[in-house]
Amino acid sequence: MAGFAGRLARCWYSGFLRSPLQVPALGLHVGGPAMQTSQKDFNNAVSQLKLLKEDPGNEVKLKLYALYKQATEGPCNVPKPGMLDFINKTKWDAWNALGSLSKEAARQNYVDLVSKLSASSESPSPEAPAADKKQPESDSLVVTSGDGITTIRLNRPTKKNALTTQMYHDIIAALQAASKDESPITVLTGSGDYFCSGNDLTNFTSLPAGGPEEMARSSAVLLRDFVNCFIDFPKPLVAVVNGPAVGISVTILGLFDVVYATDRATFHTPFSHLGQSPEGCSSYTFPKIMGSSKAAEMLLFGKKLTAQEACAQGLVTEVFPDSTFQKEVWARLKAYSKLPPNAMRISKQIIRDREKEKLHAVNAEESNVLRERWLSDECMNAIASFLSRKSKL
Ligand SMILES: CCCC/C=C/CC(=O)SCCNC(=O)CCNC(=O)[C@H](O)C(C)(C)COP(=O)(O)OP(=O)(O)OC[C@H]1O[C@@H](n2cnc3c(N)ncnc32)[C@H](O)[C@@H]1OP(=O)(O)O
């Protein structure tokens, strides 16, 4: 795993797994023979955890961390980390939530959990779709060309195609390449049941050396560069919205030429819930597309639209039944891709050029405002709450 995704994974692993795996289980007060057995089982479980074939996910890792601390040190006895220290605060919350659970009970729970994980990693669930298992995390973006269409596919179905920092960079590179390639049409779509769940909220957990301010500054630059690519994209750009869309994956739709959606799709911009503010030029494009009060209901109050509502309000071009969505949409796009490419480009240029300067100014302003928002208590609390599994949209 490379780049930011790799750093992020290391960060979570070092946070949640290093203690149970690498710290020897010292300091346990071993009493009678029953407790010795428990101590031995616990040590075995600590070793067994290293052999797991699959990453158990952050929620489970957090549970393991808390039980390990409780089993080895007893009830949480360290000061609560500051609000900006997301990882350590989340870990502290999990440990503290175990209250006065005895060391013995924590050891037992830890052993039970590891044994459950070992059993399920040996016999994978028959219901799990084979495609999911084949998708390595490093292939988070897949770009293909054929039939006159370049397709940029978000490919993190197990995370609902949430956008990692690496993916923003990869999408920028893919759009730059697509703007110069042979295909007359470019498509953005998603793998699995979601189009995209927006910004990956764990992007904010790996603080750079410059601290939260540097994290906010570099994220604002990345956001601005990312959205600029959509503003400047010179060819017909089509969104094939294969499922629910959240956050930035909704706002950028205002910069697409055409948006096709399955009737399963929903469109959700919960910026206030997250202590954030609109991006993707939506503070300008949404009121223009759907009128100011409908836009306000989405951008201020986080109203989630169905595909039909989004279509009625002009954000979506056409809605298709989910059962025929892929077949109908791709057949139509293949036909459109045979139209004269220069005529399509020039028509897009006339439409877009009138707006370009304004869109760049809006993008720069939205990115600056978000830079401040990301440092606010409202935003920090919302992210910490999602990461500690206390909230979901
Ligand atoms: C640098 C540029 C910054 C631009 C800023 C943009 C702003 C935004 O985009 S705001 C929108 C941010 N997105 C969210 O707040 C969505 C958070 N996710 C959810 O509320 C839910 O996951 C869901 C409603 C999207 C789906 O719920 P469901 O029950 O169907 O599935 P889950 O079990 O929750 O998800 C599966 C898996 O995926 C992980 N995940 C989903 N979305 C995100 C996300 N945005 N960031 C990080 N991780 C996400 C979720 O944690 C699960 O992971 P585990 O299996 O490891 O638990």
PDBQT file of the ligand as one rigid body, heavy atoms in Angstrom, charges set to zero:
ROOT
HETATM    1  C1  LIG A 401      -9.645  16.893   0.594  1.00  0.00    +0.000 C 
HETATM    2  C2  LIG A 401     -11.007  17.140   0.080  1.00  0.00    +0.000 C 
HETATM    3  C3  LIG A 401     -12.073  17.098   1.134  1.00  0.00    +0.000 C 
HETATM    4  C4  LIG A 401     -13.432  17.296   0.550  1.00  0.00    +0.000 C 
HETATM    5  C5  LIG A 401     -14.505  17.244   1.556  1.00  0.00    +0.000 C 
HETATM    6  C6  LIG A 401     -15.683  16.673   1.300  1.00  0.00    +0.000 C 
HETATM    7  C7  LIG A 401     -16.811  16.642   2.292  1.00  0.00    +0.000 C 
HETATM    8  C8  LIG A 401     -17.642  15.389   2.208  1.00  0.00    +0.000 C 
HETATM    9  O1  LIG A 401     -17.553  14.569   1.329  1.00  0.00    +0.000 OA
HETATM   10  S1  LIG A 401     -18.717  15.237   3.496  1.00  0.00    +0.000 SA
HETATM   11  C9  LIG A 401     -19.287  13.576   3.410  1.00  0.00    +0.000 C 
HETATM   12  C10 LIG A 401     -18.446  12.641   4.223  1.00  0.00    +0.000 C 
HETATM   13  N1  LIG A 401     -19.072  11.347   4.256  1.00  0.00    +0.000 N 
HETATM   14  C11 LIG A 401     -19.774  10.888   5.296  1.00  0.00    +0.000 C 
HETATM   15  O2  LIG A 401     -19.959  11.542   6.292  1.00  0.00    +0.000 OA
HETATM   16  C12 LIG A 401     -20.295   9.486   5.168  1.00  0.00    +0.000 C 
HETATM   17  C13 LIG A 401     -19.928   8.655   6.362  1.00  0.00    +0.000 C 
HETATM   18  N2  LIG A 401     -20.451   7.310   6.182  1.00  0.00    +0.000 N 
HETATM   19  C14 LIG A 401     -21.673   6.929   6.643  1.00  0.00    +0.000 C 
HETATM   20  O3  LIG A 401     -22.387   7.678   7.243  1.00  0.00    +0.000 OA
HETATM   21  C15 LIG A 401     -22.071   5.514   6.335  1.00  0.00    +0.000 C 
HETATM   22  O4  LIG A 401     -20.920   4.734   6.205  1.00  0.00    +0.000 OA
HETATM   23  C16 LIG A 401     -22.943   5.393   5.037  1.00  0.00    +0.000 C 
HETATM   24  C17 LIG A 401     -24.300   6.031   5.295  1.00  0.00    +0.000 C 
HETATM   25  C18 LIG A 401     -22.260   6.070   3.853  1.00  0.00    +0.000 C 
HETATM   26  C19 LIG A 401     -23.140   3.896   4.686  1.00  0.00    +0.000 C 
HETATM   27  O5  LIG A 401     -23.704   3.220   5.789  1.00  0.00    +0.000 OA
HETATM   28  P1  LIG A 401     -23.841   1.622   5.749  1.00  0.00    +0.000 P 
HETATM   29  O6  LIG A 401     -24.419   1.204   7.049  1.00  0.00    +0.000 OA
HETATM   30  O7  LIG A 401     -24.523   1.207   4.503  1.00  0.00    +0.000 OA
HETATM   31  O8  LIG A 401     -22.343   1.107   5.599  1.00  0.00    +0.000 OA
HETATM   32  P2  LIG A 401     -21.155   1.203   6.679  1.00  0.00    +0.000 P 
HETATM   33  O9  LIG A 401     -21.047  -0.094   7.403  1.00  0.00    +0.000 OA
HETATM   34  O10 LIG A 401     -21.278   2.427   7.502  1.00  0.00    +0.000 OA
HETATM   35  O11 LIG A 401     -19.888   1.422   5.707  1.00  0.00    +0.000 OA
HETATM   36  C20 LIG A 401     -19.098   0.334   5.240  1.00  0.00    +0.000 C 
HETATM   37  C21 LIG A 401     -17.648   0.665   5.525  1.00  0.00    +0.000 C 
HETATM   38  O12 LIG A 401     -17.314   1.865   4.812  1.00  0.00    +0.000 OA
HETATM   39  C22 LIG A 401     -16.774   2.832   5.723  1.00  0.00    +0.000 C 
HETATM   40  N3  LIG A 401     -17.124   4.175   5.255  1.00  0.00    +0.000 N 
HETATM   41  C23 LIG A 401     -18.251   4.537   4.624  1.00  0.00    +0.000 A 
HETATM   42  N4  LIG A 401     -18.206   5.842   4.349  1.00  0.00    +0.000 NA
HETATM   43  C24 LIG A 401     -17.026   6.307   4.805  1.00  0.00    +0.000 A 
HETATM   44  C25 LIG A 401     -16.412   7.584   4.807  1.00  0.00    +0.000 A 
HETATM   45  N5  LIG A 401     -16.971   8.653   4.226  1.00  0.00    +0.000 N 
HETATM   46  N6  LIG A 401     -15.209   7.699   5.365  1.00  0.00    +0.000 NA
HETATM   47  C26 LIG A 401     -14.591   6.638   5.926  1.00  0.00    +0.000 A 
HETATM   48  N7  LIG A 401     -15.130   5.379   5.963  1.00  0.00    +0.000 NA
HETATM   49  C27 LIG A 401     -16.332   5.235   5.389  1.00  0.00    +0.000 A 
HETATM   50  C28 LIG A 401     -17.434   2.488   7.049  1.00  0.00    +0.000 C 
HETATM   51  O13 LIG A 401     -16.688   3.050   8.099  1.00  0.00    +0.000 OA
HETATM   52  C29 LIG A 401     -17.395   0.972   6.999  1.00  0.00    +0.000 C 
HETATM   53  O14 LIG A 401     -16.063   0.595   7.269  1.00  0.00    +0.000 OA
HETATM   54  P3  LIG A 401     -15.736  -0.669   8.241  1.00  0.00    +0.000 P 
HETATM   55  O15 LIG A 401     -16.316  -1.841   7.519  1.00  0.00    +0.000 OA
HETATM   56  O16 LIG A 401     -14.256  -0.703   8.360  1.00  0.00    +0.000 OA
HETATM   57  O17 LIG A 401     -16.430  -0.392   9.531  1.00  0.00    +0.000 OA
ENDROOT
TORSDOF 0
